[in-house]
Amino acid sequence: MCLFRRKSYTPLEILIPFLNIEIGTSAQLNGYKWMHLKCIQAGLNNVTRETVRLAIGLIDSQGVELRRKKRLRRRQYQNQGPNHLWHMDSYDKLKPYGIAINGCIDGFSRHIVWLKAGRTSSDPKVIAGYYISTVTRVGGCPRRIRADFGTENGTKIITKRLILYMEQVNQRIESWWSILRKHHAQFWINFFQIMKEEFIFDGSFLDKNLCQFCFLEIIQDESRDELDDVALEWNIHRIRQSRNNVAPHGRPVLMFESTEIYNTRDFKVPVAEVKRIAYQRECKNLETVCDEDLEELCKLIMEEKTLPPPKDPYDALTLYKMLKSEIGVRLDL
């Protein structure tokens, strides 16, 4: 049958530089299993998980120690099927720096339905825009949705018209925020905290808007969307079976799309096109990443100095310092 063990593994000369680059970003929060998935996504298919584990242990031994797992007592959760219940919430750990994250997760499959970053998560019309866009993409709305009592979830647009039933018990998405922090947000929390300790950031209107202008392009941009990467990697990873968990196990994307495998059905409720378009008009799409006047001024300064858009957090920090200094001179601050 010509069966033999795989011999052509990815050379360490290619693997090690890739891991070094990833560890220099928010991926430094990932364990070796998640990093192995990143290798596969980057095209390094012929690399074993054990090789990645040993390589990370050599490159980032301190990070390995910090990621030691702890046992948690988990609550039991039941859900009938995909799109039966969505959990929606905002993540406010980066809000002191002007960056607001909002997300939604399907309760049955744990599939991330949307994960967005913007300059606000308190405007209900903005959150309604995320919701309507997702309803358009998936072709319908869920039977129920769970959200807390925040002002962003008090919107009359979606609550009365497109949400059939709304609840306030919201443990699914709140539990997932720990995943986001572990694999993404902690990097930015540390990054901004250092800026604050070095008196680069003081929480003023100017500083928050400059953070939005410089860093939102890195966190959520069409060319390098860190949040979309986190959502994609979560959706295609395998959730292992738990002895005490009644929820299904497998890959979230398969549990969300292939209902027949899990002996259930899609509970999605179709929405008429005419109604969807009418609701879309009542939503708000953020066309600017920060204050409109300040964004125009920042773009003008970048154009005068022929500065390219930042490619990574450290480029964005350099741009932030330059813009803050230049605006201070021009406005005599």
N, C-alpha and C positions, 0 to 999 in steps of 0.2 A: 504493500500500500504506500510505500515511500514516505512513511511518517518519520519525522525527526524533530529534535528540539530546535527552537529558534536560535540562530547563531548571530544574526546581524542586528545587534542592539545599537541604540543611539550612542555614539562616542561621548565619553565624559567631556571632551574638549568642546562639545556643543551643549551638553546638558548643564554643566557647571556655570558657564556665562549666563545662560537663560535663567537659572535659579537665582544667581546673583542680582540680575536686573529685577526679577519679581520681588525678591526680599527687600529691595530698596524702595518698594511702593507699599500700598496698603495690603498687598499679598503676604507681607511678613507676618500677618496675623493668622495665616492659614496653616493647618497641619499638613502632614505628608500625604494624606489621602486626597485632600482638596488640591494640593499642589500637583499631585500626579494627574488629576483631571485637567488642570491647567496645561500641563505638558502635552496631553493628548489633544486638547483644543488648539494648541499652538503648532500641531503637526509632528510632535516628537512621539510618534506612536510606539516605536520599538524601545520602550524603557519600562522597566519593572517598578512596581510600587516600592519594593524593598530597596532598589537602587536610589530612588528619590528620598526615602527615609534616611538612609545612611548619608547621602549627600547633604541633606538639610542639617543633620546632626553635626556635620563637620563645619558647614558654612555658618549656621546660626544656632549654636548650642544654647545660648542664653534664651532665645525664643522658644526652643523646644522645652526648656524647663518651665517657662511661663505658661505654656499651653497644657500643662498636666491636667487631666480631667478630674472632675469632682462628681460624686454621686448626687443625684437630685431625686426628690420624691415627686413624681409626676401625677397630675390629675387625669382621670379617665375622661374621654371625650367621644361622642358618637355623632355621626353624620350620615345621611341616607345616600348621598351621591354627589357627583360634580354639579356645581351651580345650584345646589340646594341652599347653601349658606356661604356668604362671603363675609370676611372680617376686614374692616377698614379702620385705619388709625393713622395718626401723625407721629413722627419720631422727632423729638425736640432737643436732642442732645447737642445738635449743631446750631440750634436756633439763636443762641447768644452771639454767634458769629455771622448771623444773617442768612443762614442756609437752612431751609425747612424741607424735610423729607416726608412724603406721604405714601402709604402703601396699602395694598389689599391682597388678601390671600384666600384661596378657596379652602373651606373647612375640611372637605372630604379628602382631597388629594394633596393638600399643602402646596398647591401650585401657586406661584406668585402671579397674580393677575395684573397688577401694575406696581411700579416702584418709581416714584418721580421726586426730583429735587427742584426747588424753586425758591424765589425770594419770600414767599409766604405760603403758609398752610392754614391760615386763619380765615381766609376769605372763602365762604361756602360756595361761591360761584366758580372759583378755581377748582375746588375739589369735585364739584359737579361736572366740570369739564373733563377731569380725569375719568370720572365714572361713565359719562356719555361716550367718550372716545373708546373706552373698553367695551361697552355694550355694543358699539358699532363693529368693533374688531371681532368679538366672539359671536356676534349674531343674535344677541338676546341678553336679558337681565336675569339675575338669580331670583329664587323664590323668596329668600330672606337675606338680610344684611345686618351685621352687628357692628355697632360703633359706640363710642363713649358719648358723654354729654358736652364735648368740646364745641366751640362756636363754629368750627369748620364743618361739623356734621349736622348743624341745625338748618341746613338749606331747605327752603320750601320747594325748590325746583325738583329735586329727585325724591325727597321723602314722601311727598304726597302723590307723585305721578308714576315714577318708575320703580320704586321700592315697594314690594307687596307687603312686607312685614319687617319692621325694624326692632332690634333688641339692643340692650346695653351691656350684656355679658360678652366680653370680647377677648377671651384668653388666648385664642389662636394667634392673632397678629401680634399681641403683646409678648407672647412667648417667642415669636420669630425675631423680634427686635434684638434679642440676645445674639442670634446668629449674625444679623447685620453688623452688630457692634464688634463681634469677634473677628469677622472676616473683612470688614471694611471701615466702619465708623471710628473704631478706636484709633486707627492711624491718623484720621483727621482731628479727632479730639486732642491727641497728643501734639499734633502739628500746630494747631491753633493755640493750645495752651502755652507752648514754647514762645509763640509770637507775643502772647500776652505777658509772659514773664520777662521777656526782653524789651518790653514797652514799645513793641512795634504796633500792637493793637490795643486800643483803649475802650472799645465798645461804643464809640461815638457814631453819629449818623454817617459821617464820611467813611469811617473805618469799616462799618458793616456793609455799606454799598460797594466799597472797593473790594471787599472779600467776595461779595456776590459777583462782581464784574470779573475778577481774576480767577476765582476758584470754581465757580459753577460750570465754567467751560470745561474744566477737567473732570468734575464729578458727574456731570450729565451733559454730554455733547454728542453730536451725531458721529464724529470720527473716533472719539475715545470715551465711551460711556461706561464708567466704572459701575454704576448702579445696574445697568442692563447686564453687565458681565456677571455681577453677583447673582442677579435673578436667574440668568440663564444657567449658570453653574449649579445653583440650587435646584432648578427645575429638572435637570438631567441627572442629578446625582441619585444614588440608590438609598432609600430609607430602609434600614434594617428592621426586621421583625423584632418586636419587644414582647417579652413574656407577659407583662402586665398591661399592654396597650391593646385596646380593642380596635384601633384605627388600622386601615390596610397598610401594607408595606410595599415598597417598590419605588419606581421613579415617578416623581410628581407629574411630569408631562404625560406619561402613559396612563396614570390613574385619572388624569383630567380628560384625556382625549379618548382612550380606549375603555369605555365603560363595560363592554361585554366581558372583558377579562376578569372583572371584579364583581360580576353578577349584579350589576346595578344598571341605572339608566341616567341619562343627562336630564337634569331638572330645569334646564334653561327655558325661560319664557320668551317667545319671540316678541319683538317690538315693531310696530308698523313704521315704515320708512317716513311717512308724513309726520308722525308724532315725534320720531327721533330728531328730524331736522328742526322741528319747532322747538324742542327742548334744547337743542344745541345752540340756538340763537340766544337763549337766556343765560348761557354759561360765559365764562371769561377765560380767554387764552392769554397767558402772559407773553407779550411780544418783546419785552425788555427784561434783562436779567437783573437790573437794579433800577434805581431812580432814573427816569428818562433823561433829564437834563445832565446828570452826572455821567451817564453812559455816553451821551453825545460828546461831552468834553473829553472823556477818556479815549474814545475812538479818534478824536481830533489830535490829541497829543501823540497817540501811537502812530498816526499817519504822518505827523510832522517829523517824528524821529525814526520813521520807517521800521517800527518794531513789529515782529511777527507775533501771532497769538502764542500763548504759552503751551508747551507740550507736556509738561509734568509739573508736580507741585512746587518744585524748586524754581523752575522758570516763572511760575505764577507768583511766587514770593518776591522774586527780583522785580517783576513788573509791578507788583503791589507797592514796594518800597519806592520805586521811581515815580509812580503816579501820585502817591501821597506827598512826596517831596515837591513835585512839579505843581500840583494843585495848590499846595500850601503857599508856594511862591506867588502863583498867579492870583490867588484870592487874599494874599497877605494875611495868612492865618498864623 
